């Protein structure tokens, strides 16, 4: 009986933790448009740095 209660508590705690981690991941996800914008800014910044190296 003790074993079943421990197992049940473990499953409940694991489920609660997993739900909290899942909710956190949903907040951090970017839409496709946002991701494309971030990538475009990164590429533009990198190209600007490369242009300074070749000109200077």
N, C-alpha and C positions, 0 to 999 in steps of 0.2 A: 504493500500500500504506500509506504514512504517513497518507494522508487517511482510510482505513478505520479505522486504529487510533485516530486522534484522535476520529473520530466515535463509535467504540465506547466510548472512555473518557468522552466527553461524555454518552452515553446512560446509562452505568453510574452516573456521578456524579449526574446528574439524577434517576435512579430512587431512589438512596439518599437524596438530599435530600428528595424528594417523600414517601418513606415516613416519614421522621422528622417532617416537618411534619404529615402525616396522623395519626400517632400522638399528636401534641400536641393536635390538634383534638378527638380522641376523649376525651381526659381532661377537657377544659374544657366539654364539652356537659352541660347540665342535663336532667334528666328533665322531663316535662310537669308533674309535681307540684311539683318544686323550682322551676320557672319560675313557676308559679302562686303559690307561696308568696312568692317574691321580689317579684312584681308586687303582691300583696296588701299586703305590708309597705310597699312604696313608696307605694301609694295611701293607706294609713292614715296614713303619716307626712306626706304632702302635705295630707291633709284636716285633720290636727291643726294644721299650720302655718296653713292657711286659717282655721280656727276661731279661732286666737289673733289673727289680723288683724281679724276681724269683731267679736270681743268687746272687744278692747282699744281 
